[in-house]
């Protein structure tokens, strides 16, 4: 399991048409232990944006993943903001 930081936002530039709260997952500092998944995330850097959709038993989060790079401050820049990768589930 990789370490990530979450933030709840009303809007985000990568999802300008979202009509409910967005949750972003920032993987700028992923390492907790030398797990394979964490080591991969240091090489292939991603950023997830998820939106809550009303479900039968509570919210369901649907999202997209962007490929790109994190800077020294933990800010993410998508390599191609229009090219998203669907979250595997």
N, CA, C and O of each residue as an XYZ file, in Angstrom:
356
protein
N       0.854     -1.173      0.000
C       0.000      0.000      0.000
C       0.892      1.225      0.000
O       1.819      1.324      0.804
N       0.625      2.133     -0.873
C       1.403      3.371     -0.978
C       0.804      4.445     -0.076
O      -0.406      4.489      0.144
N       1.662      5.296      0.431
C       1.209      6.421      1.244
C       0.754      7.536      0.309
O       1.394      7.797     -0.710
N      -0.347      8.189      0.654
C      -0.826      9.317     -0.146
C      -1.502     10.327      0.755
O      -1.874     10.023      1.889
N      -1.654     11.528      0.238
C      -2.345     12.603      0.934
C      -3.655     12.864      0.211
O      -3.682     12.934     -1.018
N      -4.742     13.009      0.960
C      -6.030     13.311      0.333
C      -6.460     14.726      0.690
O      -6.145     15.239      1.764
N      -7.183     15.344     -0.235
C      -7.800     16.647      0.010
C      -9.195     16.634     -0.599
O      -9.401     16.109     -1.693
N     -10.141     17.211      0.114
C     -11.502     17.355     -0.378
C     -11.650     18.775     -0.917
O     -11.420     19.748     -0.199
N     -12.038     18.885     -2.191
C     -12.135     20.179     -2.860
C     -13.515     20.373     -3.483
O     -14.214     19.404     -3.782
N     -13.892     21.621     -3.674
C     -15.139     21.925     -4.384
C     -14.938     21.882     -5.890
O     -15.880     21.596     -6.629
N     -13.714     22.164     -6.362
C     -13.426     22.122     -7.788
C     -11.935     21.865     -7.982
O     -11.143     21.977     -7.046
N     -11.567     21.518     -9.216
C     -10.163     21.261     -9.546
C      -9.987     21.482    -11.043
O     -10.871     21.120    -11.820
N      -8.867     22.069    -11.469
C      -8.667     22.343    -12.896
C      -8.698     21.093    -13.782
O      -9.062     21.186    -14.954
N      -8.326     19.935    -13.248
C      -8.353     18.715    -14.055
C      -9.757     18.134    -14.201
O      -9.976     17.246    -15.026
N     -10.712     18.628    -13.405
C     -12.101     18.163    -13.498
C     -13.036     19.370    -13.396
O     -13.794     19.481    -12.432
N     -12.991     20.268    -14.371
C     -13.739     21.517    -14.259
C     -15.266     21.362    -14.292
O     -15.980     22.240    -13.810
N     -15.773     20.261    -14.853
C     -17.227     20.093    -14.962
C     -17.827     19.266    -13.834
O     -19.030     19.002    -13.853
N     -17.036     18.849    -12.858
C     -17.549     18.050    -11.741
C     -18.567     18.866    -10.956
O     -18.353     20.049    -10.693
N     -19.672     18.233    -10.583
C     -20.753     18.936     -9.918
C     -20.862     18.597     -8.429
O     -21.777     19.080     -7.763
N     -19.963     17.790     -7.898
C     -19.950     17.507     -6.471
C     -18.515     17.550     -5.978
O     -17.586     17.761     -6.757
N     -18.341     17.351     -4.683
C     -16.999     17.441     -4.112
C     -16.040     16.467     -4.771
O     -16.417     15.359     -5.151
N     -14.802     16.896     -4.898
C     -13.742     16.083     -5.479
C     -12.776     15.663     -4.384
O     -12.523     16.411     -3.440
N     -12.248     14.476     -4.521
C     -11.184     14.007     -3.641
C      -9.962     13.790     -4.514
O     -10.032     13.097     -5.529
N      -8.841     14.383     -4.120
C      -7.605     14.152     -4.859
C      -6.684     13.304     -3.998
O      -6.649     13.446     -2.776
N      -5.944     12.427     -4.645
C      -4.954     11.595     -3.974
C      -3.597     11.990     -4.522
O      -3.323     11.823     -5.710
N      -2.745     12.517     -3.646
C      -1.430     13.007     -4.006
C      -0.403     11.978     -3.557
O      -0.286     11.696     -2.364
N       0.341     11.414     -4.503
C       1.331     10.380     -4.223
C       2.757     10.928     -4.270
O       3.670     10.209     -4.675
N       2.968     12.173     -3.870
C       4.289     12.784     -3.957
C       5.301     12.106     -3.037
O       6.488     12.059     -3.359
N       4.854     11.583     -1.903
C       5.748     10.931     -0.933
C       5.155      9.558     -0.617
O       4.458      9.401      0.385
N       5.430      8.555     -1.473
C       4.729      7.272     -1.395
C       5.360      6.230     -0.486
O       4.678      5.302     -0.049
N       6.636      6.363     -0.196
C       7.332      5.264      0.471
C       7.031      5.170      1.964
O       7.169      6.150      2.696
N       6.621      3.988      2.406
C       6.523      3.659      3.825
C       7.517      2.552      4.132
O       8.257      2.621      5.114
N       7.529      1.544      3.295
C       8.476      0.434      3.341
C       8.815      0.099      1.889
O       8.113      0.557      0.988
N       9.834     -0.662      1.639
C      10.205     -0.949      0.242
C       9.285     -1.987     -0.424
O       9.743     -3.047     -0.851
N       7.995     -1.671     -0.507
C       7.046     -2.543     -1.203
C       7.132     -2.280     -2.706
O       7.430     -1.164     -3.130
N       6.876     -3.294     -3.490
C       6.974     -3.179     -4.943
C       6.065     -2.083     -5.495
O       6.495     -1.285     -6.327
N       4.804     -2.036     -5.037
C       3.869     -1.022     -5.548
C       4.387      0.387     -5.267
O       4.255      1.276     -6.109
N       4.967      0.591     -4.105
C       5.495      1.912     -3.771
C       6.716      2.256     -4.622
O       6.869      3.395     -5.063
N       7.569      1.283     -4.845
C       8.746      1.527     -5.683
C       8.333      1.867     -7.120
O       8.961      2.708     -7.763
N       7.276      1.213     -7.623
C       6.773      1.527     -8.965
C       6.223      2.944     -9.034
O       6.416      3.638    -10.032
N       5.534      3.380     -7.969
C       4.961      4.727     -7.965
C       6.029      5.812     -7.873
O       5.748      6.969     -8.188
N       7.241      5.473     -7.452
C       8.311      6.470     -7.494
C       8.823      6.666     -8.920
O       9.354      7.726     -9.254
N       8.660      5.636     -9.764
C       9.106      5.714    -11.159
C       8.001      6.199    -12.098
O       8.252      7.024    -12.976
N       6.792      5.696    -11.918
C       5.633      6.088    -12.729
C       4.735      6.910    -11.806
O       3.947      6.359    -11.037
N       4.865      8.225    -11.891
C       4.152      9.096    -10.962
C       2.752      9.392    -11.471
O       2.558      9.720    -12.641
N       1.773      9.271    -10.568
C       0.361      9.436    -10.926
C      -0.321     10.380     -9.946
O       0.196     10.674     -8.868
N      -1.500     10.846    -10.354
C      -2.331     11.746     -9.572
C      -3.773     11.329     -9.821
O      -4.190     11.223    -10.974
N      -4.526     11.095     -8.785
C      -5.919     10.649     -8.925
C      -6.874     11.760     -8.519
O      -6.664     12.434     -7.510
N      -7.917     11.946     -9.306
C      -9.012     12.851     -8.974
C     -10.275     12.018     -8.991
O     -10.572     11.346     -9.978
N     -11.028     12.061     -7.884
C     -12.242     11.266     -7.772
C     -13.404     12.168     -7.389
O     -13.228     13.161     -6.684
N     -14.589     11.813     -7.859
C     -15.796     12.564     -7.538
C     -16.795     11.602     -6.894
O     -16.922     10.448     -7.304
N     -17.497     12.102     -5.881
C     -18.484     11.286     -5.185
C     -19.805     11.311     -5.945
O     -20.301     12.374     -6.316
N     -20.365     10.126     -6.172
C     -21.660      9.986     -6.835
C     -22.584      9.271     -5.861
O     -22.184      8.308     -5.207
N     -23.804      9.739     -5.769
C     -24.754      9.150     -4.831
C     -25.017      7.692     -5.201
O     -25.378      7.376     -6.335
N     -24.827      6.818     -4.221
C     -25.084      5.392     -4.402
C     -26.189      4.922     -3.474
O     -26.654      5.685     -2.628
N     -26.606      3.701     -3.619
C     -27.691      3.150     -2.812
C     -27.351      3.160     -1.330
O     -28.218      3.458     -0.508
N     -26.105      2.839     -0.964
C     -25.701      2.746      0.437
C     -24.717      3.829      0.846
O     -24.054      3.699      1.875
N     -24.612      4.883      0.069
C     -23.679      5.964      0.360
C     -22.941      6.368     -0.899
O     -23.233      5.865     -1.984
N     -21.987      7.275     -0.761
C     -21.291      7.752     -1.958
C     -20.396      6.684     -2.584
O     -19.801      5.856     -1.894
N     -20.325      6.733     -3.909
C     -19.422      5.892     -4.691
C     -18.453      6.855     -5.370
O     -18.879      7.837     -5.978
N     -17.168      6.584     -5.271
C     -16.171      7.474     -5.860
C     -15.729      6.942     -7.217
O     -15.281      5.802     -7.338
N     -15.864      7.791     -8.236
C     -15.463      7.466     -9.592
C     -14.335      8.427     -9.936
O     -14.422      9.619     -9.640
N     -13.274      7.917    -10.558
C     -12.152      8.805    -10.788
C     -11.345      8.500    -12.021
O     -11.611      7.549    -12.756
N     -10.357      9.332    -12.222
C      -9.402      9.213    -13.317
C      -8.002      9.383    -12.747
O      -7.806      9.980    -11.689
N      -7.042      8.845    -13.472
C      -5.644      8.934    -13.079
C      -4.853      9.633    -14.174
O      -4.997      9.317    -15.355
N      -4.021     10.580    -13.775
C      -3.146     11.280    -14.707
C      -1.712     10.844    -14.478
O      -1.293     10.621    -13.342
N      -0.963     10.725    -15.561
C       0.478     10.476    -15.488
C       1.198     11.808    -15.552
O       0.744     12.723    -16.238
N       2.311     11.932    -14.848
C       3.069     13.171    -14.867
C       4.216     13.123    -13.894
O       4.814     12.069    -13.679
N       4.530     14.267    -13.299
C       5.660     14.382    -12.375
C       5.291     15.263    -11.188
O       4.516     16.210    -11.321
N       5.857     14.940    -10.020
C       5.757     15.782     -8.830
C       7.031     16.607     -8.716
O       8.123     16.125     -9.018
N       6.883     17.859     -8.275
C       8.070     18.680     -8.039
C       8.518     18.524     -6.581
O       7.964     17.711     -5.841
N       9.516     19.303     -6.178
C      10.061     19.202     -4.828
C       9.044     19.583     -3.753
O       9.161     19.140     -2.611
N       8.042     20.403     -4.106
C       7.021     20.839     -3.155
C       5.824     19.888     -3.109
O       4.895     20.098     -2.329
N       5.844     18.850     -3.937
C       4.724     17.910     -3.973
C       3.611     18.313     -4.906
O       2.547     17.694     -4.893
N       3.826     19.341     -5.725
C       2.825     19.766     -6.700
C       2.961     18.903     -7.949
O       4.070     18.560     -8.360
N       1.832     18.557     -8.543
C       1.805     17.651     -9.678
C       1.596     18.408    -10.977
O       0.807     19.351    -11.033
N       2.307     17.995    -12.025
C       2.100     18.510    -13.377
C       1.816     17.314    -14.279
O       2.653     16.424    -14.429
N       0.631     17.304    -14.876
C       0.258     16.204    -15.773
C       1.047     16.307    -17.061
O       1.214     17.395    -17.612
N       1.535     15.162    -17.544
C       2.269     15.176    -18.806
C       1.353     15.539    -19.963
O       1.796     16.188    -20.910
N       0.087     15.138    -19.913
C      -0.928     15.518    -20.899
C      -2.268     15.579    -20.163
O      -2.909     14.543    -19.985
N      -2.709     16.768    -19.730
C      -3.944     16.883    -18.937
C      -5.185     16.311    -19.616
O      -6.146     15.957    -18.934
N      -5.184     16.214    -20.949
C      -6.340     15.675    -21.657
C      -6.312     14.177    -21.797
O      -7.302     13.590    -22.232
N      -5.206     13.525    -21.443
C      -5.059     12.084    -21.559
C      -5.144     11.455    -20.185
O      -4.197     11.539    -19.403
N      -6.278     10.819    -19.880
C      -6.458     10.197    -18.581
C      -6.405      8.687    -18.719
O      -6.674      8.127    -19.781
N      -6.058      8.056    -17.632
C      -6.032      6.593    -17.567
C      -7.129      6.172    -16.598
O      -7.161      6.670    -15.473
N      -8.038      5.265    -16.996
C      -9.099      4.855    -16.060
C      -8.503      4.111    -14.875
O      -7.525      3.376    -15.008
N      -9.114      4.316    -13.717
C      -8.686      3.593    -12.526
C      -9.051      2.146    -12.665
O     -10.160      1.820    -13.089
N      -8.139      1.273    -12.315
C      -8.459     -0.160    -12.370
C      -9.281     -0.513    -11.147
O      -9.092      0.074    -10.082
N     -10.167     -1.438    -11.283
C     -11.019     -1.737    -10.146
C     -11.422     -3.090    -10.174
O     -12.152     -3.535     -9.289
